[in-house]
Amino acid sequence: MLTLLAVFALASLLLPLLVSWIGARAFAVAALVPAAAFVHLVVLTPQVLAGSGDPALVPRESIDWIPQLGLSLSFRLDELSWLLALIVTGVGALVLLYCRWYFRGSKEGIGQFAAVLLAFAGAMYGLVTTDDLVLLVMFWELTSILSYLLIGHYHRRGASRRAALQALLVTTLGGLAMFIGVVFLAVDAGTSSMSRILELAPTGPLVDAAIVLLLVGALSKSAIFPFHFWLPGAMAAPTPVSAYLHAAAMVKAGIYLIARFAPVFALSGPWRPITITLGVFTMLLGGVQALRETDLKRILAFGTVSQLGFFTVVLGYGTPDAMLAGLALVISHALFKSSLFLIVGVIDRQLSTRDVNEISGVGRQAPLLAISGFLAVGSMMGIPPTIGFAAKESTLAALFDESQRGSPWGIVALAGVILGSILTAAYGARFLWGAFWRKKDAAGAYMPDTEWPSPPFGFLVSPVILAFATLVLGPLASAVTVVLYGFADDAKAPGYDGSALDPGYLALWHGLAPALFLSLGAVLLGLALFPLTRRLGWGRRPRLLPFTAQDAYYLAMRSVDRLSVVTTSLTQRGSLPVYVGTIFVVVIAAEATALIAGGPANAQLSAWHTPVQLVVAPIMIFAGLLAIRAQKRYTGVVLVSVTGLGMVVLFGTSGAPDLALTQILVETVTLVTFALVLRRLPARMGEHNASVGRVPRAILGIAAGVMMACVAIVATGSRVADPISAAFPKLAYELGHGKNVVNVALVDLRGWDTMGELSVLVLAATGVASLVFVTHRADRLSATRALPEGPRTARRRPLVETTEGVRVQTAGDTAPRAWLVGGGNVKPENRSILLEVIVRILFHTIIVVSIYLLFAGHNAPGGGFAGGLVAGMALVMRYIAGGRWELGAAAPTDAGRLLGAGLILAVGAAVVPLFFGLAPLSSAVWEAEIPVVGHIEFVSSTFFDIGVYLVVIGLVLDVLRSLGAEVDRQTLEMRARGVDI
């Protein structure tokens, strides 16, 4: 199971590349992945069935994930998870195969669509097979994110974007509530294993609260009232998404959760009141609305809402016979509803419409499609000999027995299911009439048949297979009982006093039982209701309720928007001093409270540790005071940098060469960044920048400084245990195989912290670029071209950019010889031949030094961060000496690629050990004796450090190309337009 999940993930990453090669045919290749998982599940069938008698035989896999929290990557295949996994993989394979023809001729975005759809199939496979509740929540949220991307596939359409956001917000809100319930349940039971929790069957107020929260998540995911409105809106997605996510897969996630917990918690206080009342109401609400729709997909969407309410009632009831009937309903629904959605996709693709009033006579022109539709709708209505009939009759029999025993919830459930079944038959007839029937116009004459272009046969394969499967499984109902009997028979909640489950419960013929008459009567009444609704013009009437759940959603969203505007207007006043002052006030108040409440401090102070501090500290203080009085911006920045350089000296004389090296590099890059920004600001601080309220500012500044000094003093004397860092030298050598404690701590001992810092760097670079590159982030400024052919002496001369393009400087040119490619493009008054010569000589040497620092950092001062900063400084030199064209010649690749490659490399170095059964970020070392060179060592964490190296270079390059090159370009454009800057 873990291997299959890895295959799903890897195939999803490779699928866009395959789509770019062979187009929509790649979907057929992608279908092989869920098909292989389906075959694997079929092979495991004997072992799964054997596990119903002996839980030790149930297929399971587990790898410790976070042992300290008792969390593991555990997967388990009992009958329920096996059944849902079969649906997810089997229907998923057919839907992907269907996409091969649905997207024929399409090019825009299908690579991403294919990858996301396959990844969704993998996430659903993980969701229904995992045994760990925390892992289930992770897969749960992953499906919400992927469904957001799938629903919003047509991202240029406002309806698609709104529907995607609506589905994401509703399901994520429910998922958040469910996560809280998971925490409650795991804490109370002492484990996050679902099988163990169900075995313990905990009770109590905390468990009841957890169950309610779990149900909130399940009901929101499965579109049960009041969360039902997101599902019809999701019909803005491509039809394959509707067929898979909203019929067979994602909406079944909540039903799966209900089926998983109902055997234990069905008789608990909140369970049946929630599941049965909301389920019945949803079934009726969806059925009524389906009779009012004119779009074929929306008829099926509200029908799906109704059916999900049906499942919630039956599976939520929790008795063994209801459980068996409910699982049979899930099977039949996955087959007939996905088939119907795919049929609608064929109609939409061929006719470019789904309006029932515009389609006429398609059934006679497409007999195979019509037969498939009739079979699927017949299974939905519960007409023999389909599997839908056997499941529906068994459902009515189970609920009828409960009502006969005097159960009030049994009576409510039975009445609701009968009414819902009548509506199901009615909107099923409406769908068949709308899709295939020959219509009459307002005058009563038959409309001409809609011209039907015959689709490719492969386009029909998936819906035909799914529709005929409902017919094939009908006579095999007893075999379905055998497969599901073990799980259903064990579904006895504590306190259940009913009879044992009949092994022959699912069958096409039980005799002239009450359930048979109830089932057939519901179908006949539904078929009679459909023409009555048409005659009454039900679909043309205004909505039934003046205020709906969707209205509540939009009201909540508008309220949030208005609240955010009010909050922003009150707190974001546009004054940086106010923001900074607020931060300092909060810090002072919080720290002062902690210091006062902490009691007397055991301070241990020394006047100095080295004589150098007596020299450096006054210089730093004096520079800080001068910075306050500086009248020019750049002067203030340089004076502030003096304090940073003072820290370099303090670090260097305190036995921290790594920190000193990093500090001086960071200080230099920061100074360069400030210089780039200050080019667009006036040199002197004007009167509008003058300080106001100097006395309060001084008081606040002094208070902040004194408070931080007090915190430092108290912190030095508050240690009560030996610091963990005392063990770092030994751990660095034994675990990280290095002698440089700082670098080993960054890439080994504290690697996860570094991973987070890398993501922050990437976000910072992206944020800077997004502020400067107004339209798009692509670098259009510094693309270099190959030198044109010419005499050897000419080819050796550098390029010069002119208004006509790029030319080669010839011997007759009067301009000074350019030592750098971009030198000839710099204005003469700004050029420095001496600087060009120095940069040309030193650039490659500095790059070599940066690479040395990268690889030497494991045992000596350096590392990926320091090496990346040194390489970044080399790029800064090229930009300063030759301008933006020179920057392009120095680094002719996009900064985003460096950032992405570095982050992927770092993440890969952290994840790869998992495939060898090791903890993330575990290091391996290779040693060898090489002639002449001697003994060498290579540690796998070097790959992580290389990722850090690339990210840092990408950050510096992004800053130079945005704050430097792009600002230069914008400045030239503005001057060309006559704008004075």
N, C-alpha and C positions, 0 to 999 in steps of 0.2 A: 504493500500500500504506500509506504514512503517512497519507494522507487517510482511508482506510478505518478505520485504527486510531483516528484522531481522531473519526470518526463513531460508532464503537463506544463510545468514552468519553463523548461528549456525549449520545448516546441513552440510555446507562445512567444518567446524571445526571437526565435529564428523565423517565425511565420511571415513577418513583414518583408524580410529579404526574399523569401520564396514567392510571395505575392508579386514583388517587383520583377521577378524573373518570368513567371508563367501566368500571372494574372489570377482571375477567379478560379482557375483550375486548382490552385493551391488549397482551396477549401476541401476538395476531395482528398488531398493528402492529409490535411489536418484531421479529417474525420477518422483516420486510421488510429489516432491516439485514443479517443474515447471508445472506439470499436475494440481496441486491444484491451482496454480496461473492462469492457463488457464481457469479452471472452474469458478474461481472468476470473471475473465474478462467477461466470457459469461453471468454470472448472472447479471453483471452490464450493459449489452447491452441496455436495455430499458432506463436506466438513462443516458447513454452516448448519445443515439440518441435524447433523449429529450433535452439534453444540446445544441444541434445545433440550436434549436429555442430560447432557453433561457439560456444564459451563466451561470446564477445563479444556474442552475440545474446540471452543469457539476460536476462529482465526484472530490473532491479535499480534500487534507489533508495538514496541515501546522503546523510546530512547530518552534518557534523562535529559531534561532541558534546564530547569532551574531547581536543583535538588534542595537548596535551602528553603524554597517555598513549596516543595513537594510537587512541582509541576514537571510534566513529561510530555514528549511528543508521542502520545499513545493513540492507537487506532484499534478498533474492534468491530468484527463483522458478525452480528447476530441476524436473525431473520429480518428485523425492521431496517437496520442499516443496509443489509444486503439488498432488500427490495428497493429502497430509495436510490441506492447506488446503481442498480440496474436501470432504473428509470432515467437517472441523470446521464449515464453513459450511453444507453441505447438510443434514447430520443436525441441526445446531444450529437451522436454520430450521424443520425439521419438528418438533423437540422443543418449540420455543417455540409453534408452532401448536397442538400437542397440549395444552400447558398451558392454552390458552384454555378447554378443556372439563374438563381435570383439576381446575382450581381454580374451576370455576363454583360460585357461591354462597359461596365463601370470601372473607373480608375481612382476616383477621388476618395481617399481615406479607407479603402477596403483592406489595406495591409494592417492598419491599426485596428479596424473592426474585427478582422479575423483573429488577431492576436488576443484582443480583449475577450472575444467570445470563447475562445479555447481556454483562456485563463479562468474565465468564469466557470466553465465546466469542471476545471480542476479544483477551484475553490468549493464548488458544491459537492464534489466527490469527497473532499476533505471534511466538509461540514457534516455530512451524514455518516461518515465512518469514524470520526474521532470519538474517543471515550473521555476526553478531558474537557470539562466545561469552559475553562479559560481559553483553550485552543478553539473550541466551538465558537466562542464570542469573536475571536480573531477572524475565523473564516466567515462568520456572520457579517461582520463589518466589511470584510473584503468583497463579499458579494454585493453589498450595497454600493460600494465605490465603483465596482466594475459595471453594475447595472446602470449607474449614473452615466458612465461613459457610453454604454450601449444605447440607452434611451436618447441621449443627446448626440447620437451619431450625425444627424443632419444639423450640425451646430449653427448653420447660417439661418435656420428657421427659428423664429422666436418661440413658437409653440413647443419645439423640441427642447430648447434650453429650459423653458419654464417647467415642462413636464419632468425633465431629468432632475432639476433642482428640487421640485416638489417631492418626487419619489425618494431622493436622497435624504432630505430633511425629515420626512415622516418615518422612514425605516431606521434612520440613524438615531432619532429621538427614542424610538422603541428599543433599539439596541442598547442605548445608554441605560435605560431603565432595566433592561434584562441583565446587563452587566452588574448593576447594583444587586439585583436578586441573586446572581451567581455568587457574588462575594458573600452575601448573607448565608446562602445555602452551604457554600464550601466551608465557611467558618464554623457554622453550627455542626456540620457533619465531620469536620476535621479532614476532609479530602475534597479534591476537585474531580475525582473520577466519577463519572455518571453511574457506571455499573455498581460501584461501591456505595454511592449515595442511595440508589434505589434499593440496594440490599439492606441498608441500615433503616430506610424508611423513617427519617426523622419527623418529629412533630413539634408543635409549639407555636407561639405567636410569631417568633422570628421566622420560622419556616413558612407560616401562612403569608407573611409579608413578602418573603422571597418568591413564593408561588405566584402571588398577584403580579409582581414585577416581571417574572418570567413570562406570564401570560400577556402582559403589555407588549413585550418584545415579539412574541409569537403572533399576536393579533395584528400588530402593525405590519409585520412582514407578510402576512397572508391576507392583507386587505380586508380585515373584518371591521365592521362599524365600531367606532367612528373614524377608523383609518382607511376606509374602503376607497375614498375618492382618488387616491394616487394611481390606482391601477387603470381605470379608464383613461386617465390623462397620459399614461405611459404608452398608449397606442400610437403616439407620435413617433415611436421607434420603428425601425424596419420590421417587416412582418416576421422574419426568422427570430428576432428578439422576442416578439410577442408569443410566438409558438413555443419557444424554449423557456424563457424566464417566467412568463406570465401564464403559462399553462402547465408545464412539466417540471420546472426546476425551482426557481427562487421562491415563488409563492408557496411551494410545498415545504419550505424550510420551517415556517411556523407550524404547519400541520404535523411535520415530523416531530417538532419539539412537544407538541400536545400529545401525540401518540406515545412518545418516549416516557412522559411523566404521568400520563393518565392512569396506568395500571397501579400506581402507588398513591397518587394524591387525588383520585377522582372523588373519594368520599370526604375529603377535607372540606372545611367550611366554605372557602370562597370559590372552589373549583367549578362545580356545576352551575351555580347561579351566573357566573361570568360566561362560561363557554356555551351554555344552552341558550340563555336569553340573547346574548349578542349574536350567536350563530344563527338562531331562528330569525331574528330581525334582519340580519344581513342577507340570509337566503331569500326572504320575501322582498326586501328592498331591491336587491340586484335583479330578481326576476321581474318585478314590476317595471323597472327602468329599462330592462332589455327589450320589453315590448313597445317602448316608446322611441327607440333609436332607428335611424335610417342608414347608418354606416355599418357595413357588415362586421368590421372589426370591433366597433363599439357594442354591437349586439353580443358578440362573443366575450367582450371584456366584462360587461355587466353580468353575462351568464357565468363567467368565471368567478366573479364576486359572489354570486348566488351559490355556486357549487362549493366554494371555499367555506361559506357559512354552513352548508350541508355537512362537510367533513368535520368542521369544528363541533357540531352537535353530536355526530355519531361517534367520532373518536374521543371526544371530550367526555362522553357518557361513561366510558371506562370499563364496561363489563366485557367479558371474553367474547360473547357473540357479537356485540356491537363493534368490538375491536377488529374481529375478523371481517365483518361486513365493511367496516370503514376502510381497511387496507385494500379490500377488493375494489371499493369505490375509487381509491387513489390510483390503482392500476388502470381502471377503465377511463378515468378522467385524463390521465396522462396521455393515453392513446387517442381518445376521440377528440379532445380539445386541441392538442397539438396538430392533429390531422386537419381539423377545421380551420385553424389559423393558417396552415400552409396552403390549404385550398383557397382561402381568401387572398393569400399572397399571389397565387397563380392568376386568379381573376384580376387582381389589381395590376399585376405586371402586364397582362395581355390587353386589358381594356382601359387602364389608367383611371379607373373609377371604382369606388366601393359603395356607391349610393344605390340602395335597392330600387329607387324610382327610375334609375337610368339603365338598369340591366334587365333584359327580357330575353327569354328563350335560350339561355345558355345551356340548360340541361340537355336539350335535344342535340346540340352541336358538340357537346363534350360529355358523352355518355359515361366514360370511365371516371371522370372527375365527379359527375353527378352521383354515380353509384357509390363512390367513396364517401361523398358527403351524406348520402342517405344512411349508409352504414354507421358513420360516426354519430349522426344525430339520433339514429335509432338506439345506439348504445347509451347516449346521453339521456334519452327519454326513459330507457329501461324496457325496450322491446326485445322479446326473445327472437333468436337464440344468442344474443350478444352477451358479453361478460357484464355489461352494464345492467342487464336485466337480472342476472344472478345476484349481483352485488346489491342492487336496489331492493329486491325482494327479501334478501337476507336482512337488510337494514330494517325494513318495515316489520319483519317477523321479530327481530330483537327488541325493537321499541314497543311493539304490540304486547309482547310478553311482559315487559317492564310495566306497561300501563295496566295490564291485567292483574299484576301483583300489587297495584295500588300506589305505585310510585308517582308523586305529583310531577317530578321532573320527567318521568317517562311519558306522562300524558302530554305535557307541553312539547316535548321533543317529537312525539308521534304526530301531533296536530300540525306542528310547524313543518315537518318533513312532508306530510301529505299536501299541504298547501303549496309548499315550495316545488314539489314534484309536478303539480298542476301547472304552475308557472313555467317550469322547465320544458314541459311538453309544448306549451304555447309559444315560447320564444324559439324553441327548436323548429317548430313549424314555420315561424316567421323567417328564420334564417334560410330554410330550404326554399320558401316562396321568394325571398329576396334575391337569392343567389342563382336559382335555376328555373323558376317558374316563368311562364309567359304572362306578361302583365296586360292589363287593360288601361286605356287612357280615361280621361274624365268623362268622355262621351259613351264609354262602355265598349268601345271597339278594341280589338287586340292590337297592341303595339307591334311594330315590325321587330323581328329578332335582331338583337345586338350582334353586329358582325364579330365573329370569334376567330382570331388568328390562332391556329393550332400551336400549342407550346411544344418544345422538345420533350421527347418521352422521358428523359432523365429528370425533367422538372417535376414530373408526376410520381416518380418512384417513391419518394419519402411519404407524401400524404396517402398514397394508395396502400403502402405497407402498413402504416399506422392504423388506417381505417379497417383493413381486412384483419389486422391482428385482433381487433375487438370481436370480430366474428369467429375467429379461430379459437380464442380463449373461452368463448361461451361454453361449448361442449366440454372443455377441459376444466370447468369450474371445480370439479372434485380434486383435480391435481393441484389447483391453486390452494385449496383447503389444506392439502398435505404439506405444501411448502410453508404456509403461514400458521399452521395449527399450533406449533410449539410456542410461538410468541403470544398468540391470542389466548391460548389456554392458561398461560401463566399470568395473564392480565387480570389478576384478582386483587383489588385494593384491600388493604387491611380492614376487616369487618364485612367483606363481601359474603353474602349468604345465599347466592344463587346456585343454580345447578351447573354441572360440568358442561363443557362445550361439546357439541355433537360433532364427531369427526367428519360427518357428511353434510356439514352445514351449508356449504356453497354447492348448489346444483341448479340445473335448469328446471327440474320438476320436483316439487315437494307435495304434490297432490293439490286438492282443492282447499288450500289453506287460506285463512283470512288475509295473509300478506299478499297472496296472488290477486285477490279481488281488489285490495287497496291499491296495488301497483297498476293493474290494468285500468281501474276506475280513474286514477289520477291522469293516466295517459289520455283516455277518452275525454275527460273534462278539459284537459289542456288543449286538445285538438279542437274542441268546440269553442274554447275561449278565444283562440286566435282570430277566427273570422269575426267574432263579436267585437273584439278590440278594433279591428279594421273598420267595421261598420260604424262604430261610435267615434272614429277619428281620434283614438287615444293618443297617437303619436303627434298629433297637431295641437294638442292642448298645452297650456302653460304648465310649468313644473308643479308637482303635487304639493311640495312644502315651500313656504316662503323663505325659509332659512335652512340651508344645508350644511353638512360638514365641510364642504369645500369653501363655502362662504366664511365659516369660522376660521379656516386656514388662512384665507386671504386677509381677513380682519386681523388675525394674529400677526401676519407678516407686515401689514401696514402699521400696526401698533409698534412693532419692533423698529421699523424704519423711522417712525416719528420719535420714538424714545431715543434712538441713536442720534438723531439730529439735535434734540434738546440737550442730551448729555454732552455732545460735542460742542455745542454753542456755549454751554456753561463751563466746560473744563478746558477746551482748546481755544484759548484767547489769542493765539498768534504771537505770544510773547515768550521768547526763549528764557529770559531771566525769571519769569514767573514759573515756568516749568522746572528749571533748575532749582530755584528757591524752594518750591514745593517739595522736591525730592530731598533737599538738605534738611528741611524742617522735619519731615517724617523720619529721616535717619537719626537726627539728633534726639527727637522725642523717643523713638524706639530704643536707641542705645542707652539713653539716660535712664529710662525706666528699668532696663535690664541691669545696668550698673548699680542703681540704687537698691533694687530688689536682691541683688547678689550678695550684699553684705560687704564686709571689709576685704580688701584685696591683699594678696601676698606678693607685693611687687618686688622684683629683683632687678635693680637698675645698675648700669655701669655708665660712666661718663663717656667712654669710648673703648673700642676694642683694638683698633690700630691707629697709629698717629695720622695715617692718611685721612681718616674721617674728620680730624680736626681741621684739615685744609679744605676738603671737598665740601663738607656740610655748609660752612659759611658762604661758599661760592654759590651753592644751590639756593640757599635762602636769599642771598642778595639778588640773584637772577630772577627769582620769583617776585621779589618786590619791584624790581625794575620792569618786569613784564606788566605789572598792574598799571604802571605809569606810562607805558609805551603809547605813543601817538600814532604810530604806523603799524598796520596789521602784520606785515612780514617781520618787523622788529620784534613784536610780541611773540610770534611763533618761534623765532630763533631763540629768544630768551627762555621760553618754555622748554625748548629742546636742550638747553644747557642743563636743566634739572635732570633730564633723561640721561644725558651724557655723564652727569655726576653719578647716577646710579650704575652706569657701566663701570666706573672706577671702583665704586663700593663693592659691586659684585666680584670684580676681578681680584680685589685685594682680600676678599672674604672666602676664597677657595671655591668660587663658582664660575669658572671660565665659560661654561656653556651658557649660563644666563647672561654673562657679560657680552659674549658674541651675539646672542640673539637680541639683546637689548639695543646694541649699537646698530644692528641691521634694521630692526623695527623702527628705531628713532630716525634713521636716515630715510627709510621709505615713507614714514609719516611726514617728514619734513618736505619731501618731494611732492607728496600728495597735497599738502597745504599750499605749496608754491603753485601747483597747477590750478587749484581752486581760486587762489587769491588773484590770479591774472584777470579774472572777470569782475573783481571788486575794486573800488577806489583804494589807492595806496594808503591814504590817511583816513582815520576814523572821523567822520563828520560830526556836526553838532547833534544830528538826530541819533547818533550812536553814543552820545555822551551818557555817562551814568547819572541816574536820578535816584534819589533816596540813598545817598552814599553812606550815611550813618547806619541805617538798617542793614544795608548790604555788608558793611564792615563787621557789624555785630554778628550777622549770620555766618560770614566767612570765618571769623575768629572762633565762633562757637563750634562750627564744623571741624576746624583744625584741632581745637582743644579736645573735642569729643573723640576724634580718631586717635589722638595721642593717648588719651586715657584708655581707650579700647586696647591699643597696642601694649600699654603698660600692664593692664590687668591680664591680658591674654598670656603674656610671657610668664606670669606667676601662677596661672590657673591650671597648669597641667598636673594631673593626678596619676597618670599612667605613662609608661614608656611609649614614645612615639612609634608608630608603625614604620616610619621611615628608617628607623635604626636597623631594620632587617632588610632594607632595600639593597645594600651592596651584595649581601649573600644571595638574595633572591635574583638580583640582576645577573649574577654569574651562573647560578644553577638553573634558573628557568629561562632567562633570556640569552644566555651564552654570550654576555658582553660585560665589559668593564666600565663603560660610561653609564653610570647609574641614571642620569637624567634622560638620556636617549632611550635606554632600555625601558625605563618607566613609562615613557610616552608611547612606545610601540608594542610593549608587552604587558607590563604590570598594570598600567592604566590605559590600555588601548581603547577601551570604550569611550573614555573621556575625550581622547584625541579624535575618535570618530565623530563625536558630537561637535567638536571644534571645527573639524573639516566641513561639516554641513553648514556651520555658521559662516565660514569663509566663503563657501559657494553662494549662500544666500546674500552675503554682503556684496560680493562681486556682481551678482545678478541685479541686486537693488541699485547699485551705482550705475550700472549700464542702463537699466530701465529708466532712470531719471534723465539720462543724457540722450540716449538714442530714442528719439521721439516716436518714430514710426515702426522701426524694427531694429533688431539687435545685430543684424548681419553687418560684417565689417566690409565697407565699400571703399575704404580709404587707401589701402596700401597693398593692393594686389600687384605682384611683380610679374614681369614678362621675361621671356628668354631673350638673350641678346641676339640681334639680327646677324645674319651671316655677313662677313666682310673680311677685310684684311686682318691678319693676325694682330697687328698693332692696334687696329681699331677695336677688335673684340676685347682687348685688354683694358680699354678705357671704360670708365664708369658710365652709367646711364644718367641722363639729365632729363627731367620732366619739363615739357613745354606745353603751351596751349594747344599745339597740334598733336600732342601725344608724347611718346618716349623716343628719344634719339640717342645716338652714341656720340659722345664728345670727341671731336676730331682734333688733329694737331693744330689746325688753324684757329681754333677757338681762342678768344682773348680772355675768357673767364679763367680764374685759377683752377688748377687741376684738383678734382675732387678725390679726396682719399676715401670717402664713403659714397655709397650709391646715391644717397639723398643729398649729398653735400651741394651739388650744383643747383639744387632746387631751393636752397636757403637764400634769403635776401643777402646781398653782399655786406650790408651793415651789421647783419646778425651772424655772419660766418666767422669761424675761428679755425684757420688751417691747423694751428697748433693743437687745438682740441680734437680735430678730426684725426690727426696723426696719432695722438695719444690713445684715442678710442680704438682706432684700427689696430694698434699694437697690443692693447691690453684686453680687448674684448674676448678673444678666444682663450687667453690665459685665465681670465676670470671665470669663464664657463668651465674650464678644466678644474679650477679650484673649487667651484661649486659642486662638481661631480665628486671630487675628492672628499669634500665635507660630507656629502651624502653617504658614501660608502665607509668613510672612516669614523662616522659618528657613533657606531656601535661600541667602539673601544676608546675613542678619543673625542675631544670637543668637536661638535658638528651635528650632523643628522639631516633629515629631509627638510625640516623647517628652515634651518640656517642655510643649507645649500640652496634651497629655492629662493630665499631672499637674496643671496649673493648673485644667483643667475638673474633675478629680477633687477638688481642694480646694474648688471651689464646691459640689460634692455633699456634701463633709464638712461645710461650713458649714450647709447645709440640714438635714442629719441632726442636728447638734449643737443647732441652734436649735429644730427642730420634731419630732424623734424619727423613728421608723420610718415613720409615716404621711406625714410631710413628705418623706422619702426617696422614697417611692413616687410622690408628686406631682411631684417634681423629675425623676425618671427612670423613667417608667412602662413601661419595657421590660426584658426579662430580660437579665441581665449576660452569659449564655452567648451570646445572639444578637449582642451587641456584639463579644465575643471571636471568635466564628466569622466574623462579617462582616469584621472587621479582618484576620484571618488570610487569609481568601479573597481580600480585596482586595490584600494584600501579595503573596501567591503569584501572583495574576493579573497584577499589574504585573511580576513577574519572568518569567512564562511567555509573555506576549503577544508580546514581541519575537521569540520563536522562529518565530511564524507569518509573520514578515516577513523571515526569513532572517538575523536578527541574534542576537547572543549574549544569554543571559538577563540581565535587569536593564539592558539598554541603554536609554539615555534619548534622547528626542526633545524638541525645543524648538519652541514656536510663539511668534512675535513679531507684534505688531500695533500700529498707531497708532490710538488711539480719541480722537475729539474730546472735549475738556475733560479727560478722564483722562490722555491722552498715551500714551507708549510703555509697553506691557506685555509681559511674557514669561511663558510657562507651560511648565514642564518636566514631562514625563510621570512622572518619579520622584515627583512630588507625590502621585500615587495611592498609591504605596508608603508615603509619609509619612502619608497619611490612614489607611491600614491600621494603622500604628503608633499613631496618635492614638486610634483606636477600641479597640484592644487595651488600651492603658493605661487608658482610661476604664472599660472592662469590668473590668479587674483591680481598680481602686479600688472600683467599684460592687459587685463580688463580695465584697470584703473588708467593705464597709459592711453589705451585706445578710446576710452570714454572721456575722461577729464582732460586728456591731452589731445589726441588726434582729432576726435570728433568735435571738441570745442574749437580747435584750430579751424576746421572746415566750416563750422557754423559762423565763426568770426569773419572768415573771408567772404562768405556769402552775404553776411549783413553789411560788410563794408562795400561790397559790390553793389548793393542796393542803396548805398548812400546813408546807411544807418551809422550814426556816431556812437562808438562804444569805447 
